[in-house]
């Protein structure tokens, strides 16, 4: 037994050292990366590994506290980045707002229509590449477009077009069309390039140049559109090919987990593997169809695990019934023995032995509570009879109290072990509920899990309150015993 405890302690110590090194390595990577999303994924991944490793309680608390501190630091960075972005947007908004207001004034009080129109165009160009919140951009851009409409409606459309375009030379528009078309060959920004082509096409329509030159420029713009669309199709095809390769790799991993489900009943580990796969998918360049396909395959694995767990619960009911019958016979025997025996010590050891049977044994919660309550009643009966026995033996009072203290300490330790087991079970139930909620399915399993989670939390709360009550009672009892020992020592010294 001593060797077993030594080996267990050695295993826990080795687990602590190895996991601490791994944790610190992840912390270093998180500090070095500028991709906060990736950093958070790394912390979540190591947090999932945390649940499966065996550690002493103090070691677990130490490492878990460090992990939570890293989460707090990372969240602070995210918040700072968000605040910085919002501040920059606010500054840009105030700057653009002033310019838009000036544009509105010029549109409503035009002296030189061409000058006013060019000013509005300049303000419109200010929107490109500037950081703004969506509602800020939409608000200001809408006001600017209204200013354009106001300016154009202040005079007949044809007159405005003539005034605006009469000084635009053919050389200017030819150069602008050539520059935009040439830029198409070197840029990868499809949407920006398309917007530039549309803009120069509209300017060409309004220009006062010969029909022959205009038709030639329109043809160049259409050719540029064709080149741009071809590049876009190639990019889409390239993305589709990359996505196909990623899909095959993910399908292989899902298939391996699916095969493992058939032989491995460590369902928690299997679920964690599927969760990690879902996290990995978030940053992969998958098409919408491929993402949906692999997500459905992962969901099928989750459902297969749930089905197997449901079957195991059937075996659980059968085994728990057999355990109930066996344990009930032992408790009935112990109960009668507690009422009649004068072999107090042997009877107490018998009761403690039965009490030890509860740990790890499969029982329904109501049947466990029923048997445990009757066992505690047997303890109470035995304690009452022991109290009566020692009542007439004053000199043995301290022995009786020490005996009672030891019993209370044992009961507190047992309650703490039960709470620890229930907390681990609660985490697993909550993981299962998260998975079902994520799937979006309203199933009977979800209602059952929610009921079991609620029952588990109530049980933990009751046992925690009972430990607090017993700790207070134990402290008072120890003070009485220590006081009595001091009084006896003083009396022995006086008599000597």
N, C-alpha and C positions, 0 to 999 in steps of 0.2 A: 504493500500500500504506500509506504514511504517512497519507494522508487517511482511509483506511478505519479505521486504528487510532485516529486523532483523533476521528472521528465515533462510533466505538464507545465510547471513553472518555467523550465528551460525553453519550452516551445513558445510560451507567451512572451518571454524576454526576447527571443530571436525574432518573433513576429513584430514586436515593438521596434527593434533596431532597424530591421529591413524596411518596414513601412515608413518609419520616420525619414530614412534616407530617400525613399521614393517620393515622399511628400515634399521634402525640401527641394528635390530636383524639379518637381512641378512648379513650386513657388518661384524658383529662379527663372524658369521659362516664362512664367506669367509676367514677372517683372521686366523681362527683356523684350517681350512682344509689344507692338503698338496696336495690334488687332485685338481690341477689347472683347469682341464677340468670340474670337478663338480662345482667348484667355479664360473666359467664363466657361466655355465648353470643356477646357482642360480641368478646371476646378470641379465641375459637375461630374466628370468622368472619374476623378480620384475619389469623389464623395461616394459614388456608387460602389467602388471597390472597398470602401471603408466598412460597409455593412457585412461583408463576408469574411473579415479577418478576425481571429480570436485574439483578444487583448485583455489585460487586467483593466478593471474599471477606471483606476486612476490614470493609467496610460492612455486609455481610450479618450477620457475627458481632456487630457493634456493635448493630444493630437487633434481632437475634434475642435477644441477651442482655437488652436492655431489656424485650422482650416477656415473657421468662421471669421477669424480676423482678416485672412486674405480675401474672403468674399466681401467683407466690409470695405477694405481698401480699394478693391476693384470697383465696387458699386459707387464709391466716392469719385473715382476717376471718370466713370461713365456719367455721373451727375455733373462733374466739372466740364466734361466735353459737351454735354447737352446745354449747360448754362452758357458756355463760351459761344456755341453755335447760335443760341437764341439772342445773345447780346450783339453778335455780329449782324444778325438779321435785323435786330431793332435799329442799329445804327444805319444800316443800308436803307431801311424803311423810311427813317426820318429824312435822309438825304434825298431819296427819290421822291418822297411826298412833296418836298419843297419844289422840286423841278416840275412835278405833275401839276401842282397848283399854279406855277408860272405858265405852263402850257395851257391850262384852262383859261387863264386871264387873256393870253394872246389869242386864243381861239374865239373868245367872246368880244375882244376889242382889236380886231386885225387892222393894221395900218398898211402893211405890205404882205399880201397873201403868200407870196413865195417865201419870204423870210419867216413868216409864222409857221408855214408848213414844214420848212427845213428844221426849225426849232423843235417841232413835235417829233419829227423823224429822229433827231439827235436824242431826245428824251426816250423814245422807244428803243433805240440802240443801247441805252443805259441798262435796260433790263437783262441783256445777255450776260450770262455767266455770274450774275450777282446773286448772293445768297439771300433768300427771303422765305419766310413761312408761306405756305400755299395761300392762306386767306389774305395775307398782305399783298402778295403778287397779284392775285385775282382782283382785289379791291383797286389797287393803283392802275393796273393795266386796263380795267374796265373804264375807269375815269378818263384815261388817256384816249381810249377809243371813242368815247363820247365827245372828247375835245376835237378829234379828227372830224367826226360827223358834224359838229357845230360849225367848224371852219369851212367844210365843203358845202354845207347847206346855206352859208351866208351869201353865196353867189351861185349862179347856175354852174352845173357840173362842167360843162364844156369850157366856160370862161376860166374856171379855176385850173383846169388841166392845161389850157393854153398858157396861162401865166406861169404855172409851175415848170412846164417842160420847154418853153420856147427857147431857153438859154442852154438847154442840155444838148451838147453837140453829139454827133454820131461817133466821134472818136471816144468820148467818155463812156457811152453805153457799150460800144464794141469792146473796149478794154475791160469793163466790168464783167461782161458775159464771158470773155476769155479767161479772166482770173478765176471766176467761180467754177467754170468747167474744168480748168486745169487742176484746181484744188481737189476735185473729185477723185483724181488718180492717186492721191497721197493720203487721204483721210480715211479713218475707219468709223467715224461717227456718222452713221446713216441718217439719223433724224436731223442733225444739224445741217448736213449737206443738202438734204431734201428741202429744208426750210430756206436755205440760201438760194437754191434754184427757183423755188416758187417766187421768192422776193424779186429776184432779178428778172424773172419772166413777166411779173406784173409791171415793173418799171419799163420794160421793153414795150409792153402794150401801150403805155401812156406816152412814150417818146414820139417826137415829131421828126422822124427820119424817113428816108425813102422806103417804099414798100419792098423793093428788091433786097436792101440791106437788112431790113427787119425780118423778112422771111428766112434769109440765110442765118441770122442769129437765132431765130426760133428753132431751126433745124439743129443747130449746135446744142441748144438747150435740151431738145428731145433726145439727142444722142447721149448727152450727159446723164439724163434720166435713165436711159437704157443701161448705161455702164453701172450707174449706182444700183439699180435693181438687180443686175447680174451679180455684183459684189455681195449684195444682201442675200441673194439665194445661195451663193457659195458659202457665206457665213452660216446661214441656217443649216445647210447640209453638213458643214464641218461640225457644228454643235450637235447635230443629230448623230453623227458617227461617233463622236466622243461619248455622247450619252449612251449609245448602244454598248460601248466597251465597259463603261461604268456599271450599266445595268447587269451585264453578264457577270461581272465581279461580285456585285451585291447578291445576285441570284445564287451564286456559288456559296456565299456565306450563309444565306438563308437556308439553302439546301442542307448544309452541314449542321446547322442548328436543328433543322427538322429531323434529320437522322438521329441526332443526339437525344431528342425528346423521346424517341422510342426506347432508349436504354438507360437514360439518366432521369431519376426521379427528384433531383435537386431543382425543383421548379423555380425557386427564387433566383438561382444562378442563371438559369435559362432565360428567365424574364429580363434579368439585368443585361444579358448579352443582346437581346432584341432591342432594349432601350438604347444601348450604346450604338447599335446599328442605325436607329432612328436619328440619333444625334449626329452621326457621321453623314447622313444623307442631307442634312440641312445646308451644308457648305459645298455640296457636290453639284456640278453643272449638268443637271438632268432636265430633259424635256418634260413638259407637263404630263404627257402620256406615260413616259417611263417611270416618273415619280409615283403616279397613281398605281401603276402595275406592281412595283416593288412594295409599295405601302400595303396593298391588298394581300400580297404574299406574307408579309410580316404579320398582318392581322390574323391570317389563317393560323400561323404558328401560335399566336397568343390564345386563340380559341381552342386549339388542340390541347394546350397546357391546361386551360380551364376545364375541358372535358375530362382529362385525366385526373385532375384534382377532385372533380365531382365523384368520379368512380372510387377514388381513395377514401372519400368521406363515407361511402357505403361500407367499406371494410372497417373504417373507424367505428361506425355504429355497432358493428358486430363484435369487435374486440372490446369496446368499452362496456358492452353489456356483460360479457364474460368477466371482465375485471370487476364490475360492480358486484356481481354475485359472490365472487371469491372474497373480495374485501369486506363485504357486508357480513359474511360468516365470521371472519376474524374479529371484526369490531364488536359483534354481538357477544362473542366469547370473552373479549377483553372487558366489555361493559359489565358482564356478570362477575368477572374476576375482580374488578375494581370495587364492586359492591360487597364482596364477601371475604376476600383474602386478607391475611395478616402479613403476607410476604410483600410488603409495600415496594421495596426496591426492585424485586423481580417483576412485579406487576407494572411498575413505571417503565422499566426497560422494554417490556412487552409492548406497552402503549407507544413508546418512542419508536420502536421498530416498525409498528404499523404506520405511524406518522410518516416515517421515511419512505414507505411504499407509495405515498401520494405523489412524490416528485417524479415526474417523467412518465407516469402511468396514464394511459388513455382512458378518459372518463368524460361523460357529458357534464356540462357545468353545473346543472341542477342536481345531478346525482353526486357529483364531487362535493358540493356544498352540504347535501344531506348527510353523507357519510362523515365528512370532516366535522360537522356540527355534533354528531353523536359521539365521535371520538373525543372531542373537546369536553363534552359532558362527562365522559368516563374519566378524563383527567381531573375535572372539577370534583367528581365524587371521590376519587382517590385522594385528592388534595384535602378535601374536607375531613376524610377519615384520618389522614396523616396529621392534620391540625389537631383533631381531637386527641390523637395518641400523644402528641407532644405537649398538649395543654397542661397535663399533670407533671410534666418533666421540664421544670424551668431551666435547668442547666443545659438542656438540649435546644433551647429556644433559638440560639444563634445558628445551630446546625440546620434547624428547620428553615430559618430565613435564608441562609446561604443556598439551601436546596431550592427554595422558591425563586431566588434570584437567578440561579442557574437555569431553571425551567423557563423563566421569562426571557432570558437572553437567548435560549435556544429557539423559543417561539418567535422572537423578533427576527432572528437570522432566517428562520424558515419563511416568514412573511416577506422579508426582503428578497429572498431567492425567488419566491413566487411572483413578486412584482416584476423582477428582472425578466423572468420568462414571459410574463404577460405583455411587457413592453415590446419585447422582440416580436411576439406574435402580432401585436397591434401594428407595428411597422409593416409587417408583411401584408396584413389585411388592408392597410391604407394604400400600399403599392398596388394591390389588386384593384382597389376601387379607382385609383388614378387611371389605370390602364383602361378600365371599362368606360369611365367618363370620357377619356380621350377618344375612344372608338366611336362615341356618339350613340351607342346602342342602349335602349332602355330595356334591361333584362331583369328577370327575377333574381339573378345572381347579384345584381347591384343592390336591390333591397335587402337581400340576406346579408351582404357584406356590411351595409350601413347599420343593420341591427346588431351584428356581432361586434362591430367597432364600438357602438354605444355601450353595449353590455360590458365590453372589456374595459372601457374608460371608467365606468361606474365601479367595477370590481377593484381596479387599481386605486381609485380614490378612497374607497372604504378601507382597504388594507393600509394605505398610507396614514389615514386618520387613526386607525387602530394602533399602528406603530408609534405614533406621536403620543397617544394616551398611555401606552405601555412604557415608553421612555420616561414620561413624567412620573408614573407610578414607581418605576424601577429606581429612579433617582431618590425619591422619598424613602424607599425601602432600604437602599444602601446607606443613607444618612442615619436611619434608625439603627441599623446593624453596627455601623462604625461607632455610633454613640454608645451603644450597649457594650461593645468590646472595650471601649475606653473606661466605662464605669466598672466593668468587671476587673480590669487591670488595676484600677485604683483601689478597689476593695481588696484584691489579693495582696497588694503592697501594704495596705493598712493592717490586714490580719497578720502579715508576716512580721 
